[in-house]
Amino acid sequence: MTTTMTQSLIHVTGTTDALFALLASILAAMALVSFFTARHLIRRLLALNILSSAVFLLLVLTARSADGIDPVPHALVLTGIVVAVSTTAVVLALYLRRYRREPPC
């Protein structure tokens, strides 16, 4: 009974890992296309945030598929989230300052 349960759990885990990898790939592709085709700064910033989310998902997937618990990718994801939020705030503040000085036509 335990062997059957373990095999079914491995099968479900493998399926969800593949689904997460597919989702991360789709998110990364969408973000890269949007970043290179968008002209507006805010859209590019959103594309970079989506790309960072895809990278975070891949890091968590890597930590999950490793043998045992690996805290390093989780720490990298937490640090990356803090850096992403900080840089987004700085870029939005700079954009707001530019917008106030030179409003679009």
N, CA, C and O atoms as CSV, one atom per row, in Angstrom:
chain,resi,resn,atom,element,x,y,z
A,1,MET,N,N,0.822,-1.192,0.000
A,1,MET,CA,C,0.000,0.000,0.000
A,1,MET,C,C,0.864,1.252,0.000
A,1,MET,O,O,0.573,2.196,-0.735
A,2,THR,N,N,1.913,1.282,0.803
A,2,THR,CA,C,2.778,2.454,0.886
A,2,THR,C,C,3.497,2.687,-0.436
A,2,THR,O,O,3.685,3.834,-0.842
A,3,THR,N,N,3.899,1.625,-1.107
A,3,THR,CA,C,4.577,1.758,-2.393
A,3,THR,C,C,3.658,2.365,-3.435
A,3,THR,O,O,4.092,3.213,-4.215
A,4,THR,N,N,2.418,1.958,-3.468
A,4,THR,CA,C,1.456,2.505,-4.422
A,4,THR,C,C,1.208,3.983,-4.145
A,4,THR,O,O,1.127,4.787,-5.074
A,5,MET,N,N,1.087,4.343,-2.870
A,5,MET,CA,C,0.876,5.736,-2.511
A,5,MET,C,C,2.082,6.587,-2.889
A,5,MET,O,O,1.921,7.705,-3.378
A,6,THR,N,N,3.280,6.071,-2.668
A,6,THR,CA,C,4.490,6.802,-3.006
A,6,THR,C,C,4.603,6.988,-4.514
A,6,THR,O,O,4.968,8.068,-4.979
A,7,GLN,N,N,4.290,5.937,-5.286
A,7,GLN,CA,C,4.352,6.044,-6.736
A,7,GLN,C,C,3.335,7.042,-7.264
A,7,GLN,O,O,3.643,7.804,-8.181
A,8,SER,N,N,2.139,7.054,-6.712
A,8,SER,CA,C,1.138,8.016,-7.170
A,8,SER,C,C,1.533,9.435,-6.778
A,8,SER,O,O,1.278,10.376,-7.530
A,9,LEU,N,N,2.150,9.601,-5.616
A,9,LEU,CA,C,2.614,10.922,-5.199
A,9,LEU,C,C,3.733,11.414,-6.103
A,9,LEU,O,O,3.764,12.594,-6.453
A,10,ILE,N,N,4.647,10.541,-6.486
A,10,ILE,CA,C,5.720,10.903,-7.406
A,10,ILE,C,C,5.130,11.275,-8.763
A,10,ILE,O,O,5.588,12.228,-9.393
A,11,HIS,N,N,4.130,10.542,-9.216
A,11,HIS,CA,C,3.497,10.851,-10.498
A,11,HIS,C,C,2.823,12.218,-10.467
A,11,HIS,O,O,2.950,12.990,-11.417
A,12,VAL,N,N,2.114,12.522,-9.396
A,12,VAL,CA,C,1.447,13.824,-9.273
A,12,VAL,C,C,2.478,14.934,-9.172
A,12,VAL,O,O,2.311,15.989,-9.783
A,13,THR,N,N,3.548,14.711,-8.406
A,13,THR,CA,C,4.588,15.717,-8.265
A,13,THR,C,C,5.274,15.975,-9.598
A,13,THR,O,O,5.555,17.125,-9.935
A,14,GLY,N,N,5.543,14.937,-10.352
A,14,GLY,CA,C,6.145,15.102,-11.669
A,14,GLY,C,C,5.241,15.869,-12.613
A,14,GLY,O,O,5.713,16.679,-13.410
A,15,THR,N,N,3.941,15.617,-12.527
A,15,THR,CA,C,2.985,16.325,-13.375
A,15,THR,C,C,2.923,17.802,-13.008
A,15,THR,O,O,2.911,18.655,-13.896
A,16,THR,N,N,2.883,18.119,-11.725
A,16,THR,CA,C,2.833,19.523,-11.323
A,16,THR,C,C,4.145,20.229,-11.619
A,16,THR,O,O,4.143,21.414,-11.954
A,17,ASP,N,N,5.272,19.522,-11.503
A,17,ASP,CA,C,6.554,20.133,-11.859
A,17,ASP,C,C,6.589,20.485,-13.337
A,17,ASP,O,O,7.070,21.553,-13.715
A,18,ALA,N,N,6.081,19.589,-14.169
A,18,ALA,CA,C,6.033,19.874,-15.601
A,18,ALA,C,C,5.089,21.034,-15.897
A,18,ALA,O,O,5.364,21.863,-16.766
A,19,LEU,N,N,3.977,21.089,-15.173
A,19,LEU,CA,C,3.031,22.192,-15.362
A,19,LEU,C,C,3.651,23.522,-14.940
A,19,LEU,O,O,3.482,24.529,-15.627
A,20,PHE,N,N,4.365,23.534,-13.816
A,20,PHE,CA,C,5.032,24.762,-13.375
A,20,PHE,C,C,6.125,25.182,-14.351
A,20,PHE,O,O,6.287,26.371,-14.625
A,21,ALA,N,N,6.871,24.222,-14.875
A,21,ALA,CA,C,7.913,24.542,-15.850
A,21,ALA,C,C,7.296,25.115,-17.130
A,21,ALA,O,O,7.830,26.060,-17.710
A,22,LEU,N,N,6.187,24.548,-17.562
A,22,LEU,CA,C,5.499,25.067,-18.745
A,22,LEU,C,C,4.972,26.477,-18.491
A,22,LEU,O,O,5.087,27.350,-19.351
A,23,LEU,N,N,4.399,26.695,-17.317
A,23,LEU,CA,C,3.890,28.013,-16.962
A,23,LEU,C,C,5.017,29.043,-16.905
A,23,LEU,O,O,4.854,30.163,-17.389
A,24,ALA,N,N,6.144,28.677,-16.325
A,24,ALA,CA,C,7.287,29.592,-16.260
A,24,ALA,C,C,7.812,29.908,-17.655
A,24,ALA,O,O,8.193,31.046,-17.928
A,25,SER,N,N,7.837,28.925,-18.531
A,25,SER,CA,C,8.298,29.155,-19.905
A,25,SER,C,C,7.356,30.087,-20.653
A,25,SER,O,O,7.805,30.979,-21.374
A,26,ILE,N,N,6.067,29.889,-20.487
A,26,ILE,CA,C,5.085,30.752,-21.146
A,26,ILE,C,C,5.189,32.180,-20.621
A,26,ILE,O,O,5.166,33.134,-21.398
A,27,LEU,N,N,5.304,32.326,-19.301
A,27,LEU,CA,C,5.446,33.656,-18.712
A,27,LEU,C,C,6.707,34.353,-19.206
A,27,LEU,O,O,6.673,35.541,-19.527
A,28,ALA,N,N,7.810,33.630,-19.270
A,28,ALA,CA,C,9.066,34.221,-19.733
A,28,ALA,C,C,8.967,34.634,-21.197
A,28,ALA,O,O,9.437,35.710,-21.569
A,29,ALA,N,N,8.365,33.795,-22.023
A,29,ALA,CA,C,8.219,34.140,-23.445
A,29,ALA,C,C,7.328,35.363,-23.629
A,29,ALA,O,O,7.646,36.255,-24.415
A,30,MET,N,N,6.215,35.405,-22.904
A,30,MET,CA,C,5.318,36.561,-23.008
A,30,MET,C,C,6.020,37.837,-22.549
A,30,MET,O,O,5.869,38.888,-23.171
A,31,ALA,N,N,6.774,37.748,-21.477
A,31,ALA,CA,C,7.459,38.920,-20.950
A,31,ALA,C,C,8.537,39.414,-21.907
A,31,ALA,O,O,8.684,40.621,-22.102
A,32,LEU,N,N,9.288,38.500,-22.503
A,32,LEU,CA,C,10.330,38.914,-23.441
A,32,LEU,C,C,9.749,39.552,-24.692
A,32,LEU,O,O,10.264,40.562,-25.174
A,33,VAL,N,N,8.685,38.971,-25.218
A,33,VAL,CA,C,8.037,39.561,-26.397
A,33,VAL,C,C,7.482,40.935,-26.060
A,33,VAL,O,O,7.641,41.878,-26.835
A,34,SER,N,N,6.841,41.051,-24.926
A,34,SER,CA,C,6.265,42.333,-24.521
A,34,SER,C,C,7.354,43.368,-24.266
A,34,SER,O,O,7.191,44.536,-24.618
A,35,PHE,N,N,8.450,42.957,-23.664
A,35,PHE,CA,C,9.527,43.908,-23.383
A,35,PHE,C,C,10.127,44.466,-24.665
A,35,PHE,O,O,10.412,45.660,-24.751
A,36,PHE,N,N,10.319,43.609,-25.659
A,36,PHE,CA,C,10.966,44.067,-26.887
A,36,PHE,C,C,10.012,44.762,-27.858
A,36,PHE,O,O,10.466,45.469,-28.758
A,37,THR,N,N,8.718,44.580,-27.696
A,37,THR,CA,C,7.779,45.218,-28.616
A,37,THR,C,C,7.122,46.465,-28.027
A,37,THR,O,O,6.646,47.313,-28.783
A,38,ALA,N,N,7.081,46.600,-26.720
A,38,ALA,CA,C,6.410,47.744,-26.093
A,38,ALA,C,C,7.296,48.982,-26.177
A,38,ALA,O,O,8.517,48.906,-26.037
A,39,ARG,N,N,6.655,50.112,-26.407
A,39,ARG,CA,C,7.391,51.372,-26.434
A,39,ARG,C,C,7.221,52.144,-25.135
A,39,ARG,O,O,8.066,52.963,-24.774
A,40,HIS,N,N,6.155,51.885,-24.455
A,40,HIS,CA,C,5.853,52.612,-23.225
A,40,HIS,C,C,6.681,52.054,-22.074
A,40,HIS,O,O,6.811,50.839,-21.926
A,41,LEU,N,N,7.235,52.941,-21.265
A,41,LEU,CA,C,8.120,52.532,-20.181
A,41,LEU,C,C,7.400,51.682,-19.130
A,41,LEU,O,O,7.972,50.725,-18.609
A,42,ILE,N,N,6.174,52.022,-18.826
A,42,ILE,CA,C,5.422,51.274,-17.809
A,42,ILE,C,C,5.167,49.840,-18.281
A,42,ILE,O,O,5.255,48.900,-17.490
A,43,ARG,N,N,4.857,49.675,-19.549
A,43,ARG,CA,C,4.640,48.312,-20.073
A,43,ARG,C,C,5.928,47.501,-20.041
A,43,ARG,O,O,5.902,46.301,-19.766
A,44,ARG,N,N,7.045,48.145,-20.317
A,44,ARG,CA,C,8.326,47.437,-20.229
A,44,ARG,C,C,8.624,47.036,-18.784
A,44,ARG,O,O,9.132,45.947,-18.518
A,45,LEU,N,N,8.304,47.925,-17.874
A,45,LEU,CA,C,8.518,47.621,-16.463
A,45,LEU,C,C,7.645,46.444,-16.015
A,45,LEU,O,O,8.108,45.569,-15.284
A,46,LEU,N,N,6.400,46.427,-16.449
A,46,LEU,CA,C,5.527,45.288,-16.133
A,46,LEU,C,C,6.052,43.994,-16.753
A,46,LEU,O,O,5.969,42.929,-16.143
A,47,ALA,N,N,6.594,44.093,-17.970
A,47,ALA,CA,C,7.161,42.909,-18.612
A,47,ALA,C,C,8.357,42.377,-17.827
A,47,ALA,O,O,8.516,41.164,-17.684
A,48,LEU,N,N,9.190,43.270,-17.323
A,48,LEU,CA,C,10.321,42.825,-16.511
A,48,LEU,C,C,9.865,42.193,-15.200
A,48,LEU,O,O,10.475,41.233,-14.729
A,49,ASN,N,N,8.808,42.719,-14.616
A,49,ASN,CA,C,8.272,42.115,-13.387
A,49,ASN,C,C,7.706,40.722,-13.657
A,49,ASN,O,O,7.866,39.817,-12.839
A,50,ILE,N,N,7.053,40.551,-14.789
A,50,ILE,CA,C,6.533,39.230,-15.148
A,50,ILE,C,C,7.685,38.261,-15.411
A,50,ILE,O,O,7.617,37.092,-15.032
A,51,LEU,N,N,8.744,38.753,-16.062
A,51,LEU,CA,C,9.911,37.911,-16.307
A,51,LEU,C,C,10.568,37.493,-14.992
A,51,LEU,O,O,10.995,36.348,-14.847
A,52,SER,N,N,10.646,38.406,-14.049
A,52,SER,CA,C,11.232,38.039,-12.752
A,52,SER,C,C,10.350,37.019,-12.031
A,52,SER,O,O,10.864,36.146,-11.332
A,53,SER,N,N,9.039,37.121,-12.192
A,53,SER,CA,C,8.149,36.117,-11.597
A,53,SER,C,C,8.378,34.743,-12.208
A,53,SER,O,O,8.334,33.732,-11.507
A,54,ALA,N,N,8.622,34.703,-13.509
A,54,ALA,CA,C,8.918,33.420,-14.161
A,54,ALA,C,C,10.222,32.832,-13.636
A,54,ALA,O,O,10.315,31.624,-13.415
A,55,VAL,N,N,11.217,33.670,-13.438
A,55,VAL,CA,C,12.493,33.192,-12.898
A,55,VAL,C,C,12.314,32.699,-11.464
A,55,VAL,O,O,12.895,31.685,-11.078
A,56,PHE,N,N,11.512,33.415,-10.677
A,56,PHE,CA,C,11.247,32.978,-9.302
A,56,PHE,C,C,10.559,31.620,-9.296
A,56,PHE,O,O,10.880,30.758,-8.478
A,57,LEU,N,N,9.620,31.435,-10.205
A,57,LEU,CA,C,8.919,30.152,-10.294
A,57,LEU,C,C,9.886,29.024,-10.651
A,57,LEU,O,O,9.787,27.925,-10.105
A,58,LEU,N,N,10.812,29.290,-11.557
A,58,LEU,CA,C,11.805,28.276,-11.916
A,58,LEU,C,C,12.740,27.971,-10.743
A,58,LEU,O,O,13.122,26.818,-10.542
A,59,LEU,N,N,13.109,28.990,-9.974
A,59,LEU,CA,C,13.964,28.743,-8.819
A,59,LEU,C,C,13.258,27.893,-7.763
A,59,LEU,O,O,13.858,26.983,-7.191
A,60,VAL,N,N,12.001,28.188,-7.511
A,60,VAL,CA,C,11.252,27.392,-6.543
A,60,VAL,C,C,11.074,25.968,-7.065
A,60,VAL,O,O,11.138,25.011,-6.293
A,61,LEU,N,N,10.854,25.826,-8.358
A,61,LEU,CA,C,10.737,24.501,-8.949
A,61,LEU,C,C,12.038,23.729,-8.806
A,61,LEU,O,O,12.021,22.526,-8.546
A,62,THR,N,N,13.158,24.407,-8.971
A,62,THR,CA,C,14.459,23.762,-8.793
A,62,THR,C,C,14.652,23.306,-7.350
A,62,THR,O,O,15.146,22.206,-7.104
A,63,ALA,N,N,14.267,24.138,-6.412
A,63,ALA,CA,C,14.409,23.766,-4.996
A,63,ALA,C,C,13.485,22.621,-4.635
A,63,ALA,O,O,13.813,21.789,-3.789
A,64,ARG,N,N,12.327,22.581,-5.278
A,64,ARG,CA,C,11.350,21.540,-4.965
A,64,ARG,C,C,11.772,20.176,-5.506
A,64,ARG,O,O,11.510,19.147,-4.883
A,65,SER,N,N,12.427,20.172,-6.671
A,65,SER,CA,C,12.773,18.901,-7.283
A,65,SER,C,C,14.093,18.345,-6.750
A,65,SER,O,O,14.449,17.209,-7.064
A,66,ALA,N,N,14.816,19.118,-5.957
A,66,ALA,CA,C,16.070,18.628,-5.389
A,66,ALA,C,C,15.791,17.610,-4.292
A,66,ALA,O,O,14.699,17.561,-3.727
A,67,ASP,N,N,16.789,16.814,-4.009
A,67,ASP,CA,C,16.653,15.840,-2.925
A,67,ASP,C,C,16.693,16.570,-1.590
A,67,ASP,O,O,17.637,17.307,-1.303
A,68,GLY,N,N,15.684,16.366,-0.794
A,68,GLY,CA,C,15.604,17.049,0.488
A,68,GLY,C,C,15.152,18.489,0.313
A,68,GLY,O,O,14.642,18.873,-0.739
A,69,ILE,N,N,15.347,19.272,1.355
A,69,ILE,CA,C,14.947,20.672,1.309
A,69,ILE,C,C,16.186,21.514,1.090
A,69,ILE,O,O,17.156,21.422,1.844
A,70,ASP,N,N,16.148,22.341,0.047
A,70,ASP,CA,C,17.266,23.220,-0.254
A,70,ASP,C,C,16.812,24.657,-0.014
A,70,ASP,O,O,16.024,25.178,-0.804
A,71,PRO,N,N,17.278,25.316,1.042
A,71,PRO,CA,C,16.796,26.658,1.362
A,71,PRO,C,C,17.413,27.769,0.517
A,71,PRO,O,O,16.906,28.891,0.524
A,72,VAL,N,N,18.484,27.488,-0.204
A,72,VAL,CA,C,19.168,28.543,-0.956
A,72,VAL,C,C,18.285,29.137,-2.055
A,72,VAL,O,O,18.198,30.362,-2.139
A,73,PRO,N,N,17.625,28.340,-2.902
A,73,PRO,CA,C,16.756,28.966,-3.907
A,73,PRO,C,C,15.614,29.769,-3.297
A,73,PRO,O,O,15.211,30.791,-3.852
A,74,HIS,N,N,15.090,29.320,-2.166
A,74,HIS,CA,C,14.019,30.068,-1.514
A,74,HIS,C,C,14.538,31.413,-1.003
A,74,HIS,O,O,13.845,32.426,-1.101
A,75,ALA,N,N,15.743,31.420,-0.465
A,75,ALA,CA,C,16.342,32.676,-0.015
A,75,ALA,C,C,16.605,33.602,-1.201
A,75,ALA,O,O,16.425,34.815,-1.096
A,76,LEU,N,N,17.027,33.035,-2.322
A,76,LEU,CA,C,17.241,33.843,-3.528
A,76,LEU,C,C,15.936,34.444,-4.028
A,76,LEU,O,O,15.909,35.591,-4.475
A,77,VAL,N,N,14.867,33.685,-3.956
A,77,VAL,CA,C,13.561,34.197,-4.398
A,77,VAL,C,C,13.102,35.329,-3.487
A,77,VAL,O,O,12.623,36.352,-3.975
A,78,LEU,N,N,13.238,35.167,-2.193
A,78,LEU,CA,C,12.840,36.237,-1.271
A,78,LEU,C,C,13.666,37.502,-1.496
A,78,LEU,O,O,13.128,38.609,-1.493
A,79,THR,N,N,14.966,37.335,-1.689
A,79,THR,CA,C,15.821,38.480,-1.973
A,79,THR,C,C,15.443,39.118,-3.307
A,79,THR,O,O,15.413,40.342,-3.429
A,80,GLY,N,N,15.158,38.296,-4.290
A,80,GLY,CA,C,14.763,38.808,-5.603
A,80,GLY,C,C,13.450,39.576,-5.561
A,80,GLY,O,O,13.287,40.570,-6.268
A,81,ILE,N,N,12.521,39.122,-4.743
A,81,ILE,CA,C,11.247,39.836,-4.612
A,81,ILE,C,C,11.477,41.215,-4.006
A,81,ILE,O,O,10.896,42.199,-4.464
A,82,VAL,N,N,12.317,41.293,-2.982
A,82,VAL,CA,C,12.614,42.584,-2.356
A,82,VAL,C,C,13.291,43.515,-3.358
A,82,VAL,O,O,12.944,44.694,-3.435
A,83,VAL,N,N,14.241,43.007,-4.116
A,83,VAL,CA,C,14.935,43.825,-5.109
A,83,VAL,C,C,13.978,44.262,-6.218
A,83,VAL,O,O,14.036,45.407,-6.665
A,84,ALA,N,N,13.109,43.374,-6.660
A,84,ALA,CA,C,12.155,43.715,-7.721
A,84,ALA,C,C,11.189,44.806,-7.277
A,84,ALA,O,O,10.905,45.729,-8.040
A,85,VAL,N,N,10.683,44.709,-6.060
A,85,VAL,CA,C,9.771,45.732,-5.547
A,85,VAL,C,C,10.495,47.072,-5.400
A,85,VAL,O,O,9.938,48.119,-5.730
A,86,SER,N,N,11.715,47.040,-4.914
A,86,SER,CA,C,12.482,48.277,-4.740
A,86,SER,C,C,12.785,48.945,-6.070
A,86,SER,O,O,12.602,50.154,-6.212
A,87,THR,N,N,13.243,48.176,-7.040
A,87,THR,CA,C,13.564,48.772,-8.336
A,87,THR,C,C,12.306,49.255,-9.043
A,87,THR,O,O,12.343,50.271,-9.738
A,88,THR,N,N,11.207,48.552,-8.881
A,88,THR,CA,C,9.947,49.012,-9.474
A,88,THR,C,C,9.531,50.352,-8.876
A,88,THR,O,O,9.080,51.240,-9.600
A,89,ALA,N,N,9.677,50.503,-7.574
A,89,ALA,CA,C,9.322,51.768,-6.925
A,89,ALA,C,C,10.230,52.905,-7.400
A,89,ALA,O,O,9.755,54.015,-7.640
A,90,VAL,N,N,11.519,52.640,-7.537
A,90,VAL,CA,C,12.451,53.674,-8.001
A,90,VAL,C,C,12.144,54.078,-9.440
A,90,VAL,O,O,12.124,55.265,-9.763
A,91,VAL,N,N,11.907,53.103,-10.291
A,91,VAL,CA,C,11.607,53.418,-11.696
A,91,VAL,C,C,10.293,54.184,-11.805
A,91,VAL,O,O,10.199,55.127,-12.591
A,92,LEU,N,N,9.290,53.804,-11.044
A,92,LEU,CA,C,8.025,54.541,-11.084
A,92,LEU,C,C,8.179,55.967,-10.559
A,92,LEU,O,O,7.551,56.887,-11.083
A,93,ALA,N,N,9.000,56.159,-9.541
A,93,ALA,CA,C,9.249,57.511,-9.032
A,93,ALA,C,C,9.972,58.358,-10.071
A,93,ALA,O,O,9.635,59.527,-10.259
A,94,LEU,N,N,10.954,57.787,-10.740
A,94,LEU,CA,C,11.657,58.518,-11.799
A,94,LEU,C,C,10.730,58.832,-12.970
A,94,LEU,O,O,10.794,59.917,-13.548
A,95,TYR,N,N,9.884,57.893,-13.307
A,95,TYR,CA,C,8.942,58.129,-14.398
A,95,TYR,C,C,7.939,59.219,-14.028
A,95,TYR,O,O,7.586,60.051,-14.864
A,96,LEU,N,N,7.485,59.215,-12.792
A,96,LEU,CA,C,6.551,60.242,-12.343
A,96,LEU,C,C,7.205,61.619,-12.365
A,96,LEU,O,O,6.568,62.600,-12.749
A,97,ARG,N,N,8.447,61.699,-11.964
A,97,ARG,CA,C,9.175,62.972,-12.013
A,97,ARG,C,C,9.327,63.452,-13.458
A,97,ARG,O,O,9.138,64.634,-13.746
A,98,ARG,N,N,9.664,62.542,-14.352
A,98,ARG,CA,C,9.795,62.903,-15.769
A,98,ARG,C,C,8.446,63.333,-16.346
A,98,ARG,O,O,8.375,64.284,-17.125
A,99,TYR,N,N,7.392,62.639,-15.969
A,99,TYR,CA,C,6.052,62.955,-16.468
A,99,TYR,C,C,5.608,64.337,-16.003
A,99,TYR,O,O,4.964,65.064,-16.758
A,100,ARG,N,N,5.946,64.706,-14.771
A,100,ARG,CA,C,5.562,66.025,-14.263
A,100,ARG,C,C,6.337,67.142,-14.954
A,100,ARG,O,O,5.806,68.235,-15.152
A,101,ARG,N,N,7.592,66.872,-15.323
A,101,ARG,CA,C,8.385,67.901,-16.010
A,101,ARG,C,C,8.014,68.050,-17.480
A,101,ARG,O,O,7.920,69.159,-18.004
A,102,GLU,N,N,7.807,66.914,-18.131
A,102,GLU,CA,C,7.506,66.918,-19.567
A,102,GLU,C,C,6.267,66.062,-19.826
A,102,GLU,O,O,6.400,64.892,-20.183
A,103,PRO,N,N,5.064,66.618,-19.654
A,103,PRO,CA,C,3.868,65.819,-19.911
A,103,PRO,C,C,3.742,65.505,-21.396
A,103,PRO,O,O,4.158,66.304,-22.235
A,104,PRO,N,N,3.172,64.352,-21.727
A,104,PRO,CA,C,2.999,64.019,-23.147
A,104,PRO,C,C,1.979,64.936,-23.787
A,104,PRO,O,O,1.128,65.511,-23.108
A,105,CYS,N,N,2.070,65.065,-25.080
A,105,CYS,CA,C,1.172,65.969,-25.814
A,105,CYS,C,C,-0.265,65.562,-25.757
A,105,CYS,O,O,-1.120,66.236,-26.332
